[in-house]
Amino acid sequence: MKGEIPVYDIKTVSESRQESILIDRFASYYNSHKDLYKLHRHNFYHLILFTEGRGTHSIDFETFTVKPFQIYFMMPGQVHSWSFAGRVDGYVVNFSPDFFQSFLLRPDFIEDFNFFRGNARDSVIQIPIDQQDRILALFEELIRESDEVGGFTLTMVRLLLIKIFVLVSRLNPDNDTGLSASYNYMLLKNFQKLIGVNYKTLKLPKEYAELLYITPNHLNALCNDLLGMSAGEVIRNRVFLEAKRLLINPELTISEISGLLNFTDNSYFTKAFKRHVGLTPEEFRKTLQANES
């Protein structure tokens, strides 16, 4: 779509021999892709560990202050940009959605980790001092493996990444493996997957409850218990996140965005957006343009 926010493919940003994985030092990666400071999306998973530097990093319109030993986990489709002051460095890992699927019996394995569920606030983690050397050593080993030409290199890279995921996950006491294995957790994960596929057409909790073969009250209680919000709010968050992403494209009118999200009319979309975001779509778009200038 003309004028739409750039979507980068892993092949576009990779100069390595592997098309499913890129591992690099962040300073080198950033210097090679200066245009990536602007708002953009990826169609791959994107992992950054900062070891030095300062500035800001925005993920799905949530802004975070960059600090050393801060790690960011981003999913395909998320919108992000950064603004740095002075030199920054660290590590960057990009991997395709199918990078682990051919390796593990469970293709949705990485979704067990809280930071890979699409919530920006859960995807930015500060590594405590007593764990920094351990995490740093694993990233250095990833760098060394990325330069290897021998057999089993990709297997070792996958194992190192899984170790990083597990160690970082353990820093968050709320990311409990018992919860991940529970029936209610599986229901919630399936609900979120259904929203990801159907948010443009299905906007009522009862419609999703029917697909999950549970009652709307059960679904609502589940969301309140595990997420601290109603099922309706979970749906609306996804709808209006996409609305924000679409508003980045200046060539799409508000009416066109309303239509793409299957709102009955432009007026209703504008009122619903303001109620949820606190700004009208036009006001939100102007703040984006001001931040980009």
HELIX and SHEET records of a PDB file:
HELIX    1   1 ILE A   10  VAL A   13  1                                   4    
HELIX    2   2 PHE A   26  SER A   32  1                                   7    
HELIX    3   3 LYS A   34  TYR A   37  5                                   4    
HELIX    4   4 PHE A  109  ASP A  112  5                                   4    
HELIX    5   5 ASN A  114  PHE A  116  5                                   3    
HELIX    6   6 ALA A  120  ASP A  122  5                                   3    
HELIX    7   7 ILE A  129  SER A  146  1                                  18    
HELIX    8   8 THR A  153  SER A  169  1                                  17    
HELIX    9   9 THR A  177  ALA A  181  1                                   5    
HELIX   10  10 TYR A  183  ASN A  198  1                                  16    
HELIX   11  11 PRO A  205  LEU A  212  1                                   8    
HELIX   12  12 PRO A  216  LEU A  227  1                                  12    
HELIX   13  13 ALA A  231  LEU A  247  1                                  17    
HELIX   14  14 ILE A  254  LEU A  260  1                                   7    
HELIX   15  15 ASN A  266  VAL A  277  1                                  12    
HELIX   16  16 PRO A  281  GLU A  292  1                                  12    
SHEET    1   A 4 VAL A   7  TYR A   8  0                                        
SHEET    2   A 4 HIS A  40  HIS A  42  1                                        
SHEET    3   A 4 VAL A  79  PHE A  95 -1                                        
SHEET    4   A 4 ILE A  21  ARG A  25 -1                                        
SHEET    1   B 5 VAL A   7  TYR A   8  0                                        
SHEET    2   B 5 HIS A  40  HIS A  42  1                                        
SHEET    3   B 5 VAL A  79  PHE A  95 -1                                        
SHEET    4   B 5 TYR A  45  ILE A  59 -1                                        
SHEET    5   B 5 GLU A  62  VAL A  66 -1                                        
SHEET    1   C 6 VAL A   7  TYR A   8  0                                        
SHEET    2   C 6 HIS A  40  HIS A  42  1                                        
SHEET    3   C 6 VAL A  79  PHE A  95 -1                                        
SHEET    4   C 6 TYR A  45  ILE A  59 -1                                        
SHEET    5   C 6 GLN A  70  MET A  74 -1                                        
SHEET    6   C 6 VAL A 124  GLN A 126 -1                                        
END                                                                             
